[in-house]
Amino acid sequence: MRIREIRAAGLRGATPQAGWDEEMQPQDCAHTLIAVTTDEGLTGLGSVFTNDGLVRSALAVLEPFYRGENALEPERVSEKLRQHTFWFGRGGSITHTISGIDIALWDLLGEATDQPVGRLLGGTYRDRVRPYASLLMEEPDPLREKLLKCKEKGFRAFKIGWGPFGRRDGVLDEAIVCAAREAVGAEMLLMVDAGGSDAFWKHGYKWAFRTAQMLADYDVGWFEEPLKPDALRDYVALRQAAPVPIAAGEVLTRRQSFLPWLQQGAVDIVQADVTKVGGISESRRIAWMAQENGIRFIPHGWNTAVGLAADLQLASAIPDTDLVEYISGSAYVDEIAAEGWQLDADGMLPIPEAPGLGLSLDMDAVAKYTRGQAPLIP
């Protein structure tokens, strides 16, 4: 079975407000769906955390290396694409695009073998996983209302991030966290994401340590991105001193970039994004390295239904991946999935057992958010 064509379609019209860019509008493109079709008529789905213009340019660069390749060998094909394009930059749009191709090839392999991706990754440890509702921070009162609505939907774990946190003063920071804890209740998981990869993030180790002490008073499950994304030494020191677990990794790409963070013990939780790091193949390798270094692998998932489907399959196959990120209120997660997503009575998300990713797209919804572009699937 050979790769015949790869198509890309950017999502526009309901792009969530992005914590990293206050100027981002719903019509801007931050996520691109791709479809890999084969000479035998099967199609696999992938997702890329990159603007569609950049994805199409990357596909043009990659085409000589993927056209006609065996569609049932995702790990080898993805590694070939990385090895032959390193001079364009070891990361960034090329790597992001390879991520989407790799996800789609795993989806194809599952369809061809009539197996879910999780089983093909070596075996399944769970058939359901806890999703945490992920939403941007606001002033205490509106944030409280949004969290209560998520709780009504059945979520039992929550992450609040970015917004005004760390951008005004410590009094507001604590008021936000206090309101969130009161809203979700003492028994629920609550995580806090400072968004230290924001442009011109102003805080360093001392702020992060003081803030971690405050978060411990509210039983916060982890403190995410409290420092600038390249402050490795400070992350190592913070992890050793902070009274709450430290999480980071969403801005890193390629397994090699994660090595010093894992080997030096910079984080308690590593958060690779399957639509950025190189796909399912690379995510699995990062998860294995994390496990060997005593670090939990909880994927970053601020992307699409396809990304969530990939994370669910990873969660089934990685022993300690017991949480997945679920963007609250995103049309690109909720609307484009044909069957939607249903939490069970315990607030858990069942992991699809259908072949491949176990995801079917609502093509009317996809057409709505890719308006004016060529159909994703021929």
C-alpha positions in Angstrom: 0.0 0.0 0.0 1.7 3.2 -1.2 1.2 6.9 -0.4 -0.5 8.5 -3.3 -1.3 12.0 -2.0 -1.3 14.2 1.1 -3.9 17.0 1.4 -4.0 19.9 3.9 -6.9 22.0 5.1 -6.6 24.8 7.6 -9.3 25.3 10.2 -10.8 28.8 10.4 -13.9 30.5 11.9 -13.7 29.1 15.4 -10.1 29.3 16.4 -10.0 29.4 20.2 -8.6 32.5 21.8 -4.9 31.7 22.1 -3.2 32.5 25.4 0.1 33.1 23.5 -1.3 35.7 21.2 -4.0 38.2 22.3 -4.4 39.3 18.7 -5.5 35.9 17.4 -8.9 36.0 15.9 -11.4 33.2 15.1 -10.6 33.5 11.4 -6.9 32.9 12.0 -5.5 29.5 11.3 -3.5 27.8 14.0 -4.4 24.2 13.2 -4.3 22.2 10.0 -5.9 18.9 9.2 -4.2 16.6 6.8 -5.3 13.4 5.0 -2.9 10.8 3.6 -4.5 8.8 0.8 -3.1 5.5 -0.7 -3.2 3.7 -4.0 -5.7 1.3 -2.5 -8.2 4.0 -1.5 -7.6 4.1 2.3 -7.3 7.5 4.0 -5.6 8.4 7.3 -6.1 11.5 9.3 -3.5 13.8 10.9 -3.4 17.2 12.6 -0.6 19.8 12.6 -0.2 22.7 15.0 0.8 25.1 12.3 -0.8 27.6 9.8 -2.0 25.9 6.6 0.2 28.0 4.4 3.3 26.8 6.2 2.0 23.2 6.1 1.5 23.3 2.4 5.0 24.7 1.9 6.4 21.9 4.1 4.5 19.3 2.1 6.0 20.6 -1.1 9.5 20.1 0.5 8.6 16.7 1.8 6.8 15.3 -1.2 9.8 13.8 -3.0 10.5 11.7 0.2 7.0 10.5 0.9 5.4 10.0 -2.5 5.2 6.3 -3.3 6.4 5.2 0.2 4.9 2.3 2.1 1.9 3.7 4.0 2.0 0.9 6.5 5.4 1.8 8.0 4.8 5.0 9.9 7.9 5.0 12.1 10.3 4.4 9.2 8.7 6.8 6.9 8.6 9.6 9.5 12.2 9.0 10.4 13.1 9.2 6.7 11.4 12.6 6.4 13.3 13.9 9.4 16.6 12.6 8.2 16.3 14.1 4.8 15.1 17.6 5.9 17.3 18.4 8.9 19.0 21.2 7.0 15.7 23.1 6.9 15.7 23.3 10.7 15.5 20.6 13.3 12.0 21.5 14.5 9.4 24.1 13.5 7.0 23.8 10.6 8.8 20.9 8.9 8.7 18.8 12.1 5.1 19.9 12.8 4.0 18.7 9.4 5.8 15.4 9.8 3.8 15.1 13.0 0.6 15.2 11.1 1.8 12.7 8.4 3.0 10.3 11.1 -0.4 10.4 12.9 -2.2 9.8 9.6 0.1 6.8 8.8 -0.6 5.2 12.2 -4.3 5.7 11.5 -3.8 4.0 8.1 -1.9 1.1 9.6 -4.8 0.6 12.1 -7.4 0.6 9.3 -5.4 -1.8 7.2 -4.9 -4.3 10.1 -8.3 -3.7 11.7 -6.6 -2.8 15.0 -6.7 0.4 17.2 -3.4 2.3 17.2 -2.9 1.7 20.9 -2.7 -2.0 20.4 -0.3 -1.6 17.5 1.9 0.5 19.8 2.5 -2.6 21.9 -0.6 -3.2 23.9 -3.2 -1.4 25.9 -3.1 -0.6 29.6 -6.5 1.1 29.9 -9.7 1.5 27.9 -10.6 4.9 29.3 -8.7 7.9 30.6 -9.5 11.0 32.6 -9.7 14.2 30.5 -9.0 17.5 32.1 -11.0 20.5 31.0 -8.5 23.1 29.8 -9.5 26.7 29.7 -7.9 30.2 29.7 -7.9 32.1 33.0 -10.1 35.2 33.4 -11.0 37.4 36.3 -12.2 35.3 39.3 -16.0 35.6 38.8 -16.3 34.7 35.1 -13.7 32.0 35.5 -15.7 30.5 38.3 -18.8 30.4 36.1 -17.0 28.7 33.3 -15.5 26.1 35.6 -18.9 25.3 37.1 -20.3 24.7 33.6 -17.4 22.3 32.9 -18.2 20.5 36.1 -21.8 20.2 35.1 -20.7 18.5 32.0 -19.0 15.8 34.1 -15.4 16.9 34.1 -13.5 16.0 37.3 -10.2 17.5 36.4 -9.4 21.0 35.3 -6.5 23.2 34.1 -6.6 27.0 34.1 -3.9 28.9 32.2 -2.5 32.1 30.8 -4.9 35.1 30.8 -4.0 37.7 33.5 -2.1 35.2 35.7 1.5 36.4 36.4 0.8 39.5 34.3 -0.5 41.9 37.0 0.2 41.1 40.6 0.3 38.2 43.1 -3.0 39.3 44.8 -4.9 38.7 41.5 -3.0 35.4 40.9 -4.1 34.0 44.3 -7.7 35.3 43.9 -7.9 33.5 40.5 -6.7 30.2 42.0 -8.8 30.5 45.1 -12.0 31.1 42.9 -11.1 28.1 40.8 -10.6 25.8 43.8 -13.9 26.9 45.3 -15.7 26.3 42.0 -14.4 22.8 41.3 -14.3 21.6 44.9 -11.6 20.2 47.2 -11.8 16.7 45.7 -11.2 17.6 42.1 -7.9 17.8 40.2 -6.8 21.4 39.5 -3.7 22.4 37.6 -2.3 25.9 36.8 -0.5 26.9 33.6 1.4 30.2 33.8 2.2 30.2 30.1 5.9 31.1 30.5 6.3 30.6 26.7 4.3 33.7 26.2 6.1 36.5 24.3 8.4 38.5 26.6 7.6 36.5 29.7 9.0 38.6 32.5 9.3 36.2 35.4 12.2 34.1 36.6 13.0 31.5 39.3 12.1 33.6 42.4 8.6 34.4 41.1 8.1 30.9 40.1 9.2 29.5 43.5 7.0 32.0 45.5 4.0 31.2 43.2 4.5 27.5 43.6 4.3 27.9 47.4 1.0 29.7 47.0 -0.3 27.0 44.7 0.6 24.3 47.2 -1.9 26.0 49.6 -4.7 25.2 47.1 -3.5 21.6 46.4 -2.7 22.3 42.8 -1.8 19.2 40.9 1.0 20.7 38.8 2.4 24.1 37.9 2.9 24.4 34.2 5.3 26.6 32.2 6.3 28.8 35.1 9.5 29.9 33.4 10.8 30.8 30.0 11.0 27.8 27.6 14.8 27.7 27.5 15.5 28.3 31.2 16.7 24.7 31.8 18.9 25.4 34.8 16.1 27.3 36.6 13.6 24.5 35.8 16.0 21.9 37.4 16.3 24.1 40.5 12.6 24.8 40.7 11.7 21.1 40.4 14.0 20.3 43.3 12.6 23.1 45.5 9.0 23.6 44.6 6.3 22.0 46.8 4.1 21.2 43.7 5.0 19.1 40.6 6.4 21.1 37.7 5.3 20.5 34.1 6.6 21.8 30.7 7.6 20.6 27.2 4.9 21.8 24.8 7.3 24.1 22.9 9.9 21.4 22.3 10.1 19.3 19.1 12.0 16.1 18.3 12.9 13.6 21.0 16.5 14.9 21.0 15.3 18.2 22.4 13.7 16.5 25.3 16.8 14.5 26.4 18.5 17.2 28.5 15.2 18.0 30.2 14.5 14.4 31.1 18.1 13.4 32.0 18.6 16.5 34.2 15.3 16.1 35.9 13.9 19.5 34.9 10.2 18.5 35.2 7.9 16.1 37.0 5.5 15.9 34.0 6.6 16.2 30.4 4.1 17.5 27.9 4.9 16.7 24.3 2.3 17.7 21.8 1.7 14.9 19.3 0.9 17.5 16.5 4.3 19.2 17.0 7.0 16.8 18.1 6.9 14.4 15.2 3.6 12.5 15.7 2.8 9.3 17.5 6.1 7.7 16.7 8.1 10.4 18.3 5.7 10.9 21.2 6.0 7.2 22.1 9.8 7.5 22.2 9.6 10.6 24.4 7.2 8.7 26.7 9.6 5.8 27.0 12.5 8.1 27.8 10.4 9.9 30.4 9.5 6.6 32.0 13.1 5.6 32.3 13.9 8.9 34.0 11.0 8.7 36.5 8.9 11.4 34.8 5.3 11.2 33.9 4.2 11.7 30.2 1.0 13.7 30.0 0.6 15.0 26.4 -0.2 18.6 25.6 -3.4 18.7 23.7 -4.5 22.3 22.8 -5.2 21.3 19.2 -8.0 19.3 17.4 -10.2 16.2 17.6 -7.6 14.4 15.6 -4.9 15.3 18.1 -7.2 14.2 21.0 -7.8 10.9 19.2 -4.1 10.4 18.9 -3.6 11.3 22.6 -6.2 8.8 23.6 -4.4 6.0 21.7 -1.1 7.0 23.4 -2.8 7.0 26.8 -4.0 3.5 26.2 -0.4 2.3 25.4 1.7 4.3 28.0 1.4 2.9 31.5 1.4 6.2 33.5 -0.4 8.5 31.0 -3.6 8.7 33.0 -4.7 12.2 31.9 -5.4 13.9 28.5 -6.0 17.6 27.8 -9.5 18.5 26.5 -10.0 22.1 25.3 -13.2 23.3 26.8 -15.7 24.7 24.2 -13.5 24.2 21.0 -15.4 23.6 17.8 -12.3 21.9 16.4 -12.5 19.3 19.1 -16.3 18.9 19.6 -17.9 19.7 16.3 -15.7 18.0 13.7 -15.8 14.6 15.5 -18.7 12.8 13.9 -19.8 11.0 17.0 -18.7 13.7 19.4 -17.1 12.9 22.8 -19.0 11.5 25.7 -17.7 11.3 29.3 -18.9 8.4 31.3 -20.5 8.6 34.8 -17.0 8.7 36.4 -15.9 11.6 34.3 -13.7 9.4 32.1 -13.3 9.4 28.4 -13.6 6.0 26.7 -10.7 5.2 24.4 -12.0 4.1 20.9 -11.4 0.5 20.1 -12.3 0.9 16.4 -9.4 0.5 13.9 -6.8 3.2 13.6 -7.5 6.4 15.7 -11.1 5.3 16.0 -12.2 8.7 14.8 -14.6 9.7 12.0 -14.9 13.3 11.0 -18.1 15.1 10.4 -17.3 16.3 6.9 -20.0 19.0 6.9 -18.4 20.5 10.0 -14.9 20.1 8.4 -16.2 21.9 5.2 -17.7 24.6 7.4 -14.3 25.4 9.0 -12.2 24.8 5.9 -14.5 26.9 3.7 -13.1 27.8 0.3 -10.4 25.1 0.4 -10.2 21.9 -1.6 -11.9 19.0 0.1 -9.7 17.3 2.7 -10.6 13.8 1.5 -10.8 13.2 -2.3 
